[in-house]
Amino acid sequence: MSTVRPKVYRYRTSVRWEGERKGTLSCTDKVDIKFATPPEFQGHPGLWSPEDLYVAAANTCFLSTFITFAQRLGVRFLAYESGSEGVLTTSEGKFKFTEITLTPRVTVADEGDVEKARQALAQAHEHCLVANSMGNRVIVQGEVVSR
């Protein structure tokens, strides 16, 4: 009897301090991202913060996961947009994200794809890798409209 080996993937990044509360995030073969501590923590406006990137990770992964399930279900969608909001609060003397709300809006080609798109949103909510790895609640308030 053969043993199934688990799949293992590794993702590596590096950061470099650029002075003050700023840095550069790098990853092989990708565009660098300038980041800083957010202004509410004595940081710098106009740059991505780790907090922004954390919330964005859930939002971008959800889109990628939705695309996978939409393709499997044969959904013909014309547009996808999603806002996101992370709630950062103090708990036991430490800052912690308690929830992230995603608000995807999917536009499908015709009425016949509305229910399948809703199914794809539900499956993305269940299977989104990043959201499933986070220690906070991820809420999805999806909307599907037909053109």
C-alpha positions in Angstrom: 0.0 0.0 0.0 1.5 3.3 -1.0 1.5 6.3 1.3 0.3 9.6 -0.1 2.8 12.3 0.5 1.4 15.7 1.5 2.0 18.5 -0.9 4.4 21.1 0.4 5.0 24.6 -1.1 7.3 27.3 0.2 7.0 31.0 -0.4 9.9 33.2 0.4 10.1 37.0 0.8 12.6 39.4 2.2 12.4 42.8 3.7 14.9 45.6 3.9 14.8 48.6 6.2 14.9 51.9 4.3 15.1 54.3 7.3 12.5 55.7 9.7 9.5 53.3 9.7 9.8 52.3 6.0 11.0 49.2 4.2 10.9 47.3 0.9 9.3 43.9 0.5 11.0 41.8 -2.2 10.3 38.4 -3.7 12.2 36.7 -6.6 10.9 37.7 -10.0 8.3 40.1 -8.6 8.0 43.9 -8.3 9.2 45.3 -5.0 6.6 46.8 -2.6 7.5 49.8 -0.5 5.8 49.7 2.9 5.7 51.5 6.1 4.1 51.5 9.5 0.6 53.0 9.1 0.1 56.7 10.2 -2.0 55.6 13.2 1.2 54.0 14.5 3.5 56.9 13.9 4.2 55.7 10.3 3.9 57.2 6.9 0.9 57.9 4.7 0.9 56.8 1.1 2.6 53.5 1.5 1.3 50.0 1.9 1.4 48.8 5.5 1.6 45.3 6.9 -2.0 45.8 8.0 -3.1 46.7 4.4 -1.2 43.7 3.0 -2.9 41.4 5.6 -6.4 42.4 4.6 -5.4 42.5 0.9 -4.1 38.9 1.2 -7.6 37.7 2.1 -9.3 39.8 -0.6 -6.9 38.7 -3.4 -6.9 35.0 -2.4 -10.7 35.1 -2.4 -10.8 36.4 -6.0 -8.4 33.7 -7.1 -10.4 31.0 -5.3 -13.7 32.4 -6.8 -12.2 32.2 -10.3 -11.3 28.5 -9.8 -14.8 27.6 -8.7 -16.5 29.8 -11.3 -14.5 28.0 -14.0 -15.4 24.6 -12.6 -19.1 25.6 -12.6 -19.0 27.2 -16.0 -19.9 30.6 -14.8 -19.5 33.3 -17.5 -18.8 36.4 -15.4 -18.0 39.8 -16.9 -16.7 41.7 -13.9 -15.6 41.1 -10.3 -14.9 43.8 -7.8 -14.4 43.4 -4.1 -13.9 45.8 -1.2 -12.4 44.6 2.0 -12.2 45.9 5.6 -10.2 44.5 8.4 -11.1 45.4 12.0 -8.1 45.7 14.3 -8.7 45.9 18.0 -6.9 45.4 21.2 -7.4 42.1 23.0 -5.6 41.1 26.2 -3.3 44.1 25.7 -2.3 43.2 22.1 -3.5 44.4 18.8 -5.3 41.7 16.8 -7.4 41.5 13.7 -10.8 40.2 14.8 -12.5 40.1 11.5 -12.2 40.9 7.8 -15.3 41.6 5.7 -15.1 41.0 1.9 -17.7 42.5 -0.4 -17.4 40.9 -3.8 -19.7 42.1 -6.5 -19.9 39.7 -9.5 -21.5 40.6 -12.8 -22.5 37.7 -14.9 -23.4 37.5 -18.6 -27.0 36.3 -18.1 -29.6 35.5 -15.5 -28.8 31.7 -15.9 -25.4 32.2 -14.3 -26.6 34.0 -11.2 -27.1 31.0 -9.0 -23.9 29.3 -10.2 -22.0 32.5 -9.4 -23.5 32.4 -5.9 -22.4 28.8 -5.5 -18.9 29.8 -6.7 -18.8 32.6 -4.0 -19.9 30.1 -1.3 -17.3 27.6 -2.4 -14.6 30.3 -2.4 -15.7 31.3 1.1 -15.3 27.7 2.2 -12.0 27.0 0.5 -10.0 30.2 0.4 -6.5 29.2 1.6 -5.5 32.5 3.1 -8.9 33.1 4.9 -8.8 29.6 6.2 -5.2 30.2 7.6 -6.1 33.4 9.4 -6.9 33.5 13.1 -9.8 35.9 12.6 -13.3 35.6 11.2 -13.7 36.3 7.5 -17.2 37.5 6.5 -18.3 37.5 2.9 -21.1 39.7 1.8 -21.3 38.8 -1.9 -23.6 40.2 -4.5 -24.3 38.7 -8.0 -26.0 40.8 -10.7 -26.7 40.0 -14.3 -26.1 42.4 -17.2 
